[in-house]
């Protein structure tokens, strides 16, 4: 009986920690008034559909007005047709704001769409990407 109560309390504590961690950061809709928050360096990880979990990604935004200019660096990109050839690929950022208030950039068929989250003095960008045939998600934290 005591063990069941203890496990129930631990489960409740874990659920509360999850809820609090999500509540710490809230989505902020981007507009021309707050796009300056994006200027600077961001780094984090991307995941893909074909076992590409935890691949390092960096974003640098040079200006604080639309259109946003910068670069996205996709690290550890496997080169098609070249066995074991892995390198970095840099794509230009030409960022706009979607109707949903997200950062959006497209080059050819490659694109990123990221939402801004803020809380506890920190910021992150989180969303989807399509890059050289790979589709996935990425999360970047402001440095």
N, C-alpha and C positions, 0 to 999 in steps of 0.2 A: 504494500500500500504506500509506504513512504517513498519507495523507488519510483512508483508511478506518479506520485505528486511531484517529486523532484524532476523527473523527465518532462512532465507537463509544464512546470515553471521554466525549465531550460528552453523548451520549444517556444513558449510565449516570449521569453527574453530575446531569443534569436529573431522571431517575427517582428518584434518591436525595433530591434536594431536595423533590420532591412527597411522598415517603413521610415525610420528617422534618416537613414542614409539617402533615400530617394527624396525626402522632403528638404534636405539640405541644399539641393541645387534645383532651381526652377528654370524652365524654358523661358527665354526672353526673345520676343519677336524682333527681328532686325528691321531698322528703318534708316533713312538718311541721317536721323538725329543721333543714333547710337552706333553707327557703323565704325566710328573711330575706335571703339573698344577692340576691334579685330586686328588693328595694326600691331605688328610685332611677330615674334616667333612662337610657333606651336609645335608640339611633338607628341607622338603617341603610337598607336598600333592599328593595324587593319587586319581583318579576317576575310577569307574568301571561301568559295564553295568547294574548292578542290584541295583540302588539307592545308591551306595557307592561313594558319592561325598565328597571331603574334608577330606580324611582319612590321618592322619599324617604318614610320612615315613622318615626314616633317613638312610643315607649311610655314612660309614666311610671307607676310603681307606688308608691302612697302608703304602704302599710302592710307589715308583715312577718309577718302571720299570715293564716291562711285564713278566709274567702275573701279573696283579694287584690283590692284595689280600686285603680282607676286609670283611665287613658285611653290610647287608641291614636289617633294622628293619622295619617290617610292623606292625604298631600299629593298634589296634582295629580290629583284625581279628576275625570273628565269627567262632566258632568251629562247624564243621559239626555234626549233630545229637545231639547237646547239646543246648537246648533253652536258650537264653540269656547269653551264655558263650562267652565272648569276652576277648581277650588277645593279647599279642605281639608275633610275630613270627620272629625269627632271621634266616636269610639264609646267608651262606658263599658266598662271592664274589670271583669269579675266572675270572677276566676280561681280555678280548682280544679286539682287534680292528677289526672291520669289513672292508670289501673292500670299504664301503662308508665313513669310518673314524669315526664310532660310537663306543662307549663303549658297549661291549656285554658280558653278563655272563649268564650261563645256569647251572641249577642243577636239574636233572631229567627232568620233563616237564616244570618246572618253568624257566622263563627267564626274563631279562631286556635288552632293547636296547635303549641307550640314546645318544643324540647328545649334544655336548658342544657349548654353546653360550657365547660370551664375549662382553662387552661394558661398558663404563663409569666406569672402574675399578671393575666391578662385573662379576661373572660367574654363569651360571646355566646349569643344565643338564635337558633335556626334551626329552621324548620319550614314548615308549610302554613297557608294562609288561604283563606277564601271571603268575598268582600265585594261586595255589590251586583251579583251575577251574575258576578263575576270570580274565578277560582280561580288560585292561584299559590303561590309560595314567598317567604319573607322571611328576612333575616338582620339581626339587630340586635346592636350592640356596646354594652356598658355604658360610660357616660361617666364 
